[in-house]
Amino acid sequence: MRSNLFLVILLAGLILALVNPGVMAQEYDLTLYSIMTTDQDFDDWLADLEKETGLKVNVIAAPTNSDTRQQKVTTVLSSGDSSIDILEINDEMSSSFKNTGWLEPLQAKVLTDEIIDYFPEGYMEDMITSRSGDIVGVPGYSGYLAFWVDQEKLDKYGFETIDTKEDFIAFAKAASEDGNFGYGGSWERTYVFNEIATFVNLFGGDYFDWTNSANREAIQFMYDMVHKWEVTPIEQIGDKYEQMNQKFIDGKYAMIFMWGTGTEYRNAGRYGEDQIHIAMVPEFETRSIFTDSWSYVLNSASENKEAAYKFLQYVASEQGMLSAWENFDRYPARSDVAKKLPDNEITEMYNRYSEEAVVRGRPMVPQTMEFITQMGTIFQQVMQNQITIDEFLVKAQGFVEEYK
């Protein structure tokens, strides 16, 4: 008798779900498309958010491959797919999507007058504000493409600091022995954009003007690192950050440029003043550094906007910023929150970057990934001697004119 009753209840539930599938869907208040799901503290961060907001959040893990991720997000937003409410997108996607109408404006409900001044003005204007003046994202953090050194190698080769271009070259040469290299880069074609632009800025160039002689100096310098001084390997044209970081951890490289606050090095037991640590970016012609962020955006097609606003209000709040710092080591995008962090080598260096270096947002165009991929392709060609540096400069200027 009891088994028959159980079957009746089960069948009734299934029929209800078939007649009204939305009943089952209401288990969650909104769906988040996140790049952070593989972080070991993601569940703790999500628990903090759900506790403070009262929301129940369904999470979809974003692909780790940048091309696949870009295609997926583009498809969701352009098709009016309402199955995902909140997405995490990087600067490349922000530049592509901010003027499309696919993202909901946030200044009225989230980034209000009371808090907007705490966010980095230049970054907000360049990266997540549309032509019509709508702010379409909440920066999840402020990040720098920081300069990292291996102190064991500095000590071994007798260097106290790497403060100038001459220091950089001398240290790179000294540390390139026994199958190891002085400098390591992430030169895969969709990643190397960051390094090309970094060296262009260090030489005082303009990424959107490849007739600028400083741009040529930058490419010549990177070419010489491979072919003249042999301080970095050509094989890294296949490396993304994961591969580059592992080689740095393994001692194959002596210095790199890398985003973040050193979480990978801490997890590997290689972080510290006597090991891998953050350092002041060296001065070539200028002492320049990039800032970036991943931002939370609201899909205009979302059917759960009120819940989404509550989510975004939390991540933009002081408590939300502190939770991201504590769980993900993400430096707060809000200046008032950043000032409340305890002093350590990361916060001190980030403050020095903001005060002593030329801080820039990365040069982006609406067709960002196409532009990045084309530039990465011709960079790899010049590094492999398939084209000359002069040919690279002509092609690069052509891509600027095509995509900008």
SENUVO-251404 format. One record per residue (C-alpha): z negated, x negated, y negated. Coordinates in steps of 0.25 Angstrom, whole numbers, padded with zeros to 4 digits, always signed. Example, Ala and Ser with C-alpha at 12.3 -4.5 7.8 and 13.67 -1.06 7.14 Angstrom:
2
-0031-0049+0018/-0029-0055+0004/
***
This chain:
404
+0000+0000+0000/-0004-0011-0010/+0009-0019-0006/+0017-0007-0009/+0010-0005-0023/+0013-0019-0026/+0028-0018-0023/+0028-0005-0032/+0022-0013-0044/+0031-0025-0042/+0044-0016-0041/+0039-0008-0054/+0038-0022-0061/+0051-0026-0057/+0058-0013-0061/+0051-0014-0074/+0056-0028-0076/+0070-0024-0073/+0070-0012-0082/+0064-0020-0093/+0065-0035-0091/+0058-0037-0105/+0045-0034-0098/+0045-0047-0091/+0050-0055-0102/+0038-0051-0111/+0030-0061-0103/+0033-0071-0114/+0033-0069-0129/+0044-0079-0132/+0052-0090-0125/+0052-0105-0130/+0063-0115-0126/+0056-0128-0126/+0059-0143-0125/+0044-0146-0123/+0042-0140-0109/+0042-0153-0102/+0030-0159-0110/+0018-0160-0102/+0010-0152-0113/+0020-0141-0115/+0011-0131-0108/-0001-0134-0117/+0007-0133-0129/+0013-0119-0124/-0002-0115-0121/-0006-0118-0135/+0005-0110-0141/+0003-0098-0132/-0012-0098-0135/-0010-0099-0150/+0001-0089-0151/-0002-0079-0140/+0013-0081-0136/+0018-0082-0121/+0029-0092-0122/+0040-0093-0111/+0046-0107-0111/+0060-0112-0108/+0061-0127-0106/+0073-0133-0114/+0082-0143-0107/+0079-0158-0109/+0094-0161-0111/+0097-0160-0126/+0112-0155-0124/+0107-0144-0114/+0096-0140-0123/+0105-0139-0135/+0115-0130-0127/+0104-0121-0122/+0098-0119-0135/+0111-0117-0142/+0115-0106-0131/+0102-0099-0133/+0102-0098-0148/+0117-0096-0150/+0118-0085-0140/+0106-0076-0145/+0098-0078-0133/+0085-0072-0135/+0078-0078-0122/+0072-0090-0130/+0064-0088-0143/+0059-0101-0147/+0067-0114-0145/+0063-0129-0148/+0075-0136-0154/+0078-0150-0159/+0084-0154-0172/+0098-0155-0166/+0097-0140-0162/+0090-0136-0175/+0102-0142-0183/+0112-0134-0174/+0104-0121-0174/+0097-0119-0188/+0109-0113-0195/+0114-0104-0183/+0105-0092-0185/+0100-0094-0171/+0086-0098-0175/+0076-0089-0182/+0071-0093-0196/+0056-0096-0196/+0052-0098-0210/+0047-0084-0212/+0038-0083-0199/+0035-0097-0195/+0038-0108-0205/+0032-0101-0217/+0029-0107-0231/+0015-0110-0226/+0019-0121-0216/+0033-0125-0219/+0030-0136-0228/+0022-0143-0217/+0035-0145-0209/+0044-0157-0213/+0053-0152-0224/+0065-0161-0221/+0066-0158-0206/+0064-0143-0208/+0076-0143-0218/+0085-0152-0210/+0083-0147-0196/+0077-0133-0195/+0081-0126-0208/+0094-0118-0208/+0104-0118-0220/+0099-0104-0224/+0085-0110-0225/+0079-0104-0212/+0069-0113-0205/+0073-0111-0190/+0063-0120-0183/+0048-0125-0182/+0048-0140-0180/+0039-0143-0167/+0035-0157-0173/+0040-0168-0181/+0045-0180-0174/+0051-0193-0177/+0061-0202-0170/+0050-0213-0170/+0051-0227-0167/+0044-0232-0154/+0040-0246-0150/+0034-0252-0138/+0023-0261-0142/+0023-0269-0130/+0037-0274-0133/+0033-0276-0148/+0022-0285-0144/+0030-0292-0133/+0041-0296-0143/+0032-0299-0155/+0035-0287-0164/+0024-0280-0172/+0033-0269-0178/+0047-0265-0179/+0049-0262-0193/+0063-0266-0197/+0077-0266-0192/+0075-0281-0189/+0062-0279-0181/+0069-0268-0173/+0081-0278-0169/+0072-0289-0166/+0062-0281-0158/+0074-0274-0150/+0080-0288-0147/+0067-0294-0143/+0063-0282-0134/+0077-0282-0127/+0075-0290-0114/+0072-0289-0099/+0080-0276-0099/+0072-0270-0110/+0077-0266-0124/+0072-0266-0138/+0077-0253-0142/+0079-0240-0134/+0087-0228-0138/+0090-0214-0133/+0105-0215-0135/+0110-0203-0126/+0121-0196-0134/+0113-0184-0138/+0101-0192-0142/+0106-0205-0149/+0108-0197-0161/+0094-0199-0165/+0095-0214-0164/+0108-0215-0171/+0103-0208-0183/+0090-0216-0182/+0097-0229-0184/+0106-0223-0194/+0094-0219-0202/+0087-0232-0200/+0099-0239-0206/+0100-0229-0218/+0112-0222-0214/+0117-0208-0213/+0119-0201-0200/+0130-0192-0206/+0137-0203-0213/+0143-0213-0203/+0151-0220-0214/+0137-0225-0219/+0136-0240-0216/+0121-0238-0211/+0126-0229-0200/+0135-0240-0195/+0123-0250-0196/+0115-0241-0187/+0126-0239-0176/+0128-0254-0176/+0113-0257-0175/+0113-0247-0163/+0125-0254-0157/+0119-0268-0159/+0107-0264-0152/+0115-0261-0139/+0126-0272-0140/+0122-0283-0149/+0107-0284-0148/+0106-0277-0134/+0092-0271-0138/+0095-0257-0133/+0104-0253-0120/+0117-0245-0121/+0112-0238-0108/+0103-0229-0117/+0115-0221-0121/+0111-0212-0110/+0096-0211-0114/+0089-0199-0120/+0075-0200-0125/+0069-0198-0111/+0076-0211-0105/+0074-0219-0118/+0059-0216-0118/+0057-0219-0104/+0064-0233-0106/+0055-0235-0118/+0042-0232-0110/+0047-0241-0099/+0048-0253-0109/+0063-0254-0109/+0064-0252-0124/+0055-0258-0135/+0058-0247-0146/+0064-0233-0148/+0065-0221-0157/+0059-0209-0151/+0055-0195-0155/+0040-0190-0152/+0026-0196-0152/+0027-0204-0140/+0023-0194-0129/+0032-0200-0119/+0026-0214-0121/+0012-0208-0120/+0015-0201-0107/+0021-0214-0101/+0008-0222-0105/+0017-0231-0114/+0012-0226-0128/+0002-0234-0137/+0001-0244-0148/+0003-0255-0137/+0015-0248-0130/+0025-0238-0135/+0022-0232-0149/+0028-0226-0162/+0031-0236-0173/+0037-0235-0187/+0052-0234-0187/+0058-0247-0192/+0065-0249-0205/+0080-0253-0204/+0087-0249-0217/+0077-0237-0218/+0065-0233-0209/+0070-0219-0205/+0065-0209-0194/+0070-0196-0189/+0061-0183-0188/+0064-0172-0178/+0058-0160-0172/+0060-0149-0161/+0059-0136-0168/+0055-0122-0163/+0065-0111-0166/+0066-0096-0164/+0079-0091-0158/+0084-0080-0167/+0087-0072-0155/+0073-0071-0151/+0067-0058-0147/+0053-0063-0149/+0053-0068-0163/+0038-0064-0166/+0033-0072-0154/+0042-0083-0158/+0037-0083-0172/+0023-0084-0167/+0027-0096-0158/+0033-0103-0170/+0022-0101-0179/+0013-0108-0169/+0022-0120-0167/+0023-0121-0182/+0008-0120-0184/-0002-0131-0185/-0008-0128-0171/+0006-0128-0165/+0010-0141-0171/-0003-0147-0166/-0001-0141-0152/+0013-0148-0152/+0007-0161-0156/-0004-0160-0146/+0005-0156-0134/+0018-0163-0137/+0015-0174-0147/+0024-0167-0157/+0020-0172-0171/+0018-0159-0180/+0030-0155-0189/+0020-0149-0199/+0014-0160-0208/+0001-0153-0210/-0001-0154-0195/+0003-0168-0193/-0007-0173-0203/-0018-0167-0194/-0014-0175-0182/-0024-0186-0178/-0019-0200-0182/-0012-0208-0172/+0000-0218-0171/+0010-0206-0170/+0005-0198-0182/+0003-0211-0190/+0017-0215-0187/+0023-0202-0190/+0016-0202-0203/+0022-0216-0206/+0036-0211-0202/+0035-0199-0212/+0030-0209-0223/+0038-0222-0221/+0051-0218-0214/+0063-0210-0219/+0061-0197-0210/+0074-0190-0207/+0078-0178-0199/+0090-0181-0190/+0104-0178-0195/+0108-0166-0188/+0121-0157-0189/+0123-0142-0184/+0131-0147-0171/+0120-0157-0169/+0121-0159-0154/+0136-0161-0155/+0135-0171-0166/+0123-0178-0159/+0132-0179-0146/+0144-0184-0153/+0136-0195-0161/+0129-0199-0148/+0142-0200-0141/+0149-0210-0151/+0136-0218-0152/+0136-0220-0137/+0151-0224-0138/+0148-0234-0148/+0137-0240-0141/+0146-0241-0128/+0157-0248-0137/+0166-0236-0134/+0168-0235-0149/+0165-0244-0161/+0154-0242-0171/+0165-0239-0182/+0171-0228-0173/+0157-0223-0171/+0155-0221-0186/+0168-0214-0187/+0165-0204-0176/+0151-0202-0181/+0156-0198-0195/+0166-0189-0188/+0155-0182-0181/+0147-0180-0193/+0158-0174-0201/+0161-0165-0189/+0147-0160-0186/+0139-0161-0199/
***
